[in-house]
Amino acid sequence: MVNNSTIVNVLLKRSVNQPNQTAYTFLADGENESGSCTYQELDLQARAIAVQLLTKVKPGDRALLVYPYTAGLEFIAGFLGCLYAGVIAVTDYPRQHIKSLNQYQDRIIDCQAAIALTTQEFADRVKGQFIANPSMALKLKALPWIASDKVDLDLAAKWQQPNITGDTLAYLQYTSGSTGQPKGVMITHSNVLHNSEVIYQSFGHHDQTRILIWLPMFHDMGLIGGVMQPLYTGLPAVLMSPIALAQKPLLWLKAMSRYQITTRGGPNFAYDLLCQKITDEQRASLDLSHWEVAFSGAEPVRAETLAKFVE
């Protein structure tokens, strides 16, 4: 659909041709809009973050991204800021306690991270743990940190487009580690764009498609389905924190009803959760008539679960 060789080129095109179109709307609590951004705003943030990054690292270096679940828009800007700098993004889930912070050590060593990106609030919490436990998480402590939500947007004027192609490494996507030591899979810009085109065609997406994703963005399905597919297609996306789904599954379907969502999905357990938790009365309040595509993946797909959910 989009004849561009890199993800950077895709966003640049969107920022010129659809500058004021809302790209992403985020529901931090699963119900209320905590923020949104247009393509032009996203391009500006990515440029500024890229310039800030390149004051500390160089193109080809690895950047560890550790954003809290409620910082969806900040994650997207930080991830794209890495690509705008030619820096390789390495996503990971947010850990807060000192014992779990030590689990970053293997990831940092394996990917040879040179810097870490997060929000100011999360960075302050992590640094507080460093002060209380000076001998722990030494590799993470040694990394320079950038609070991407505090980067001066005036830096965007200094941005220069990186020397990258479709074959350039965009990010490392680590496996879950459920069957062995997590391994970083090398994903190029062309890999992402090809995958996005396949999804666009196989899901039957069109001009009226509206996407809803609650999956964590450091996860492959959340990143590709929730961030890259909307960017690639130029279609609006509503994003939720996975914590909201776990706490109140009904919010998933309420958001679908409110925003007239056509595409949404997730692992098998999410469909099970909805079957267990939602009452007849709650179902009666929903309008899911716009729903066209329900996808299931990232864990075994169980026919009995889907049959029960459809019923």
C-alpha positions, 0 to 999 in steps of 0.5 A: 500500500505504501511505497516507502523504503523505511518507517521514517519515510512513512511518518514523514509522508504522513506528517506532510499529507495528513498533518492534522489527522489524529494518529493515536488516541490513548486510554490510560485507564481504559476509559478516559482519553489521556492523550492523543497525537497527530502525525505532525506532532508525532513527527516533531517529537520523533525529530527532537528525541532523535537529536537528543539521542545523538548528543549521547550515542551514534547511529547503530547504537542500541537504545533500551526502551522501558516505558510504563504501561500507562505511557503509550504515546510516550513509548511511540514517540521514543520508539520512532525517535530512535528510528529517526536517529538511526539508533536501534530500539530494544523494547522491554517491559517496565520493571520497578522493584530492585530485584526485577531491575537486575533482570535488565542486566542480561538484556543490556549485555546481550544487546550492548545497549548504550542508552535507556529511554523512558518517562521522567516519572519512571526514571525517577522511580528507578533512580530512587531504587539505585540510591537505596540499593547502590550495589545492584542493577549496575549495568542499568545504573551505568547507562545514560538515561533520557526522559523522552517526555521532557525533551525540548521540542525546539531541538527538532529543527536540528534534525537531519534525516538518517542515512538508512535504507529498507535493509537497515536494522530498525529494532531488536524484538526479544522472544519471551524466554518461556522456552529458553533464554530470550533471544533478540530477533533482528528486524529491518525497516523492510521487514516491518513494512512487508509485514504491515502490507501482509496484515493490511491485505489479509485483514481486509483493512480499508479507508473506514477501518478503525483499530483498537489494541490493548496489548503492551507495545513492547510485545510483538503483537502490540507493536506491529498491530497497534503502532506500525499497522496504523502508521503504515495504513494512515488509519486511526488507532485507539490504544489502551493499557493492558492493566485496564483490560486485566482489571476491568475487561468490559472496558475493551468492548466499551471502547469498541462500541464508543469508537466504532472499532472495526479491528481488534484482537489479542491472545486466547486468554483475553477472549476467555476473560471476556466470556467469564467476566461480562454479564448479559446486562453489560452485553446489551449496552454494547454496539459492536455492529462495526466490528469486522476483524477479530484476530487471535494469536501470540499463544495457542488459539483454542476453538472452544474459546472462540466458539464460546466467545462468538456465542 
